[in-house]
Amino acid sequence: MASIVKRLTNQLSSKGVDNAKDVAVGRLTQYGILKDGKLTEKGKERQALGASGRAKDRAAKASGRSSEDYKYSKKTNKATLKDK
């Protein structure tokens, strides 16, 4: 199982989601990360980013800023703007 699937499965399980693995695979398939249970090219790119890279990328896409403008918090799994 790809690490991106394991991570999402663990996150969903910790939130009490039933059938967390099935939900994770379904969501990742919906987002184009998986196809037929295997990573797509997009999935390989996202997995290579790691958790911090994905968080920074999500924040950057939402704000229109560069991902370099963000710092990652392991505790919250979120990226926030760096202090100037």
Contacts in CASP RR format, 6 or more apart in sequence:
PFRMAT RR
TARGET T0000
AUTHOR 0000-0000-0000
METHOD contacts of the structure
MODEL  1
MASIVKRLTNQLSSKGVDNAKDVAVGRLTQYGILKDGKLTEKGKERQALG
ASGRAKDRAAKASGRSSEDYKYSKKTNKATLKDK
1 9 0 8 1.000
2 34 0 8 1.000
2 39 0 8 1.000
2 47 0 8 1.000
3 47 0 8 1.000
4 28 0 8 1.000
4 33 0 8 1.000
4 39 0 8 1.000
4 43 0 8 1.000
4 46 0 8 1.000
4 47 0 8 1.000
5 21 0 8 1.000
5 24 0 8 1.000
5 25 0 8 1.000
5 28 0 8 1.000
5 34 0 8 1.000
7 51 0 8 1.000
8 24 0 8 1.000
8 27 0 8 1.000
8 28 0 8 1.000
9 20 0 8 1.000
9 21 0 8 1.000
9 24 0 8 1.000
10 20 0 8 1.000
11 77 0 8 1.000
12 20 0 8 1.000
12 23 0 8 1.000
12 24 0 8 1.000
13 20 0 8 1.000
17 23 0 8 1.000
25 34 0 8 1.000
25 37 0 8 1.000
26 34 0 8 1.000
28 34 0 8 1.000
28 43 0 8 1.000
29 35 0 8 1.000
29 37 0 8 1.000
32 40 0 8 1.000
32 42 0 8 1.000
32 43 0 8 1.000
33 39 0 8 1.000
33 40 0 8 1.000
33 42 0 8 1.000
33 43 0 8 1.000
33 46 0 8 1.000
34 40 0 8 1.000
34 43 0 8 1.000
39 47 0 8 1.000
46 54 0 8 1.000
49 57 0 8 1.000
51 72 0 8 1.000
51 74 0 8 1.000
51 77 0 8 1.000
52 72 0 8 1.000
52 74 0 8 1.000
52 79 0 8 1.000
53 67 0 8 1.000
53 72 0 8 1.000
53 79 0 8 1.000
55 70 0 8 1.000
55 72 0 8 1.000
55 77 0 8 1.000
55 78 0 8 1.000
55 79 0 8 1.000
56 67 0 8 1.000
56 68 0 8 1.000
56 70 0 8 1.000
56 72 0 8 1.000
56 79 0 8 1.000
57 67 0 8 1.000
58 79 0 8 1.000
59 65 0 8 1.000
59 67 0 8 1.000
59 70 0 8 1.000
59 78 0 8 1.000
59 79 0 8 1.000
59 80 0 8 1.000
60 66 0 8 1.000
60 67 0 8 1.000
60 69 0 8 1.000
60 70 0 8 1.000
60 79 0 8 1.000
65 81 0 8 1.000
67 79 0 8 1.000
69 81 0 8 1.000
69 82 0 8 1.000
70 79 0 8 1.000
70 80 0 8 1.000
70 81 0 8 1.000
70 82 0 8 1.000
71 79 0 8 1.000
71 80 0 8 1.000
71 81 0 8 1.000
71 82 0 8 1.000
72 78 0 8 1.000
72 79 0 8 1.000
73 79 0 8 1.000
73 80 0 8 1.000
END
